[in-house]
Structures are given as C-alpha cells and as structure tokens.
C-alpha cells in the first residue's frame, strides 16, 4: 500500500517539530516523491545525519509503503 503526500508530511512534522516540509509527487503514481525539509534541528549536522533524521521520522516506512523519496534538507537560517 502506497503512502500519500499528506501522510509523509505529517510523519516528518511529528518527528522533527518545527520543520518546514514540502512534498511533491514526482510521477503522480503515489510511489515516487520528493521531500524538501528545512529545520532548526538540522543545524550543525551533516547532510547524512539530516537525512537519517528524516528517515527516522518516517518510522521504517522507506522501502515498504514508501518506495522512492528524493530528499533535500537544509538547516533553518537565523
């Protein structure tokens, strides 16, 4: 069962409070998404660590309900 964009956005916002999240359905098939996540929690963390935080927020759904996610992350600028 595929996830929809609103569910992905909700999980990321719950897992990373205060994050700005934008989800884009890349193919209109509900399987291939792009996520753009900006959060203060990313400050001082490597890109890999930022991505790991997003994957943790998704609670193991990557590769299961969520097949493909192109992830772009950035720390919030002061």
C-alpha positions in Angstrom: 0.0 0.0 0.0 1.5 3.4 -1.0 1.6 6.4 1.2 0.1 9.8 0.2 1.9 13.1 0.4 -0.1 14.3 3.4 0.9 11.3 5.4 4.6 11.7 4.6 4.4 15.4 5.5 2.6 14.6 8.8 5.2 12.0 9.9 8.1 14.3 9.2 6.5 17.2 11.0 5.7 15.0 14.0 9.3 13.6 14.0 11.0 16.9 13.5 9.0 19.6 15.3 9.1 23.0 13.7 10.3 21.6 10.4 9.1 23.2 7.1 8.1 20.4 4.8 7.1 20.3 1.2 6.2 17.1 -0.6 6.0 16.7 -4.3 4.6 13.6 -6.1 7.1 13.2 -8.9 5.2 10.9 -11.2 1.6 11.1 -10.0 1.7 7.4 -9.1 1.9 7.7 -5.3 5.2 5.9 -5.2 7.8 8.5 -6.1 8.1 11.6 -4.0 10.5 14.5 -3.4 10.6 15.9 0.1 12.1 19.3 0.9 12.7 19.7 4.6 14.1 22.7 6.4 14.6 22.6 10.2 16.5 24.2 13.0 17.2 20.7 14.3 19.5 20.2 11.3 21.9 23.0 12.4 25.4 21.7 12.7 24.5 18.2 11.4 25.9 16.7 8.2 23.7 16.1 5.2 23.8 12.3 6.0 22.7 13.0 9.6 19.9 15.3 8.4 18.6 12.5 6.1 18.8 10.0 8.9 16.6 12.2 11.0 14.0 12.3 8.2 14.2 8.5 7.7 13.8 8.0 11.5 10.7 10.3 11.4 9.2 8.1 8.7 9.5 5.2 11.1 10.8 2.4 8.9 8.4 3.1 6.0 11.1 3.7 3.5 11.3 0.7 1.2 7.9 -0.5 2.4 4.9 1.8 2.0 7.2 4.5 0.7 9.2 3.3 -2.4 11.2 6.3 -3.6 11.9 9.6 -1.8 14.3 12.2 -3.3 15.3 14.1 -0.2 16.6 17.7 0.1 17.4 19.0 3.6 18.7 22.3 5.0 19.1 23.9 8.4 17.0 26.9 9.1 18.9 30.1 8.7 18.8 32.6 11.7 
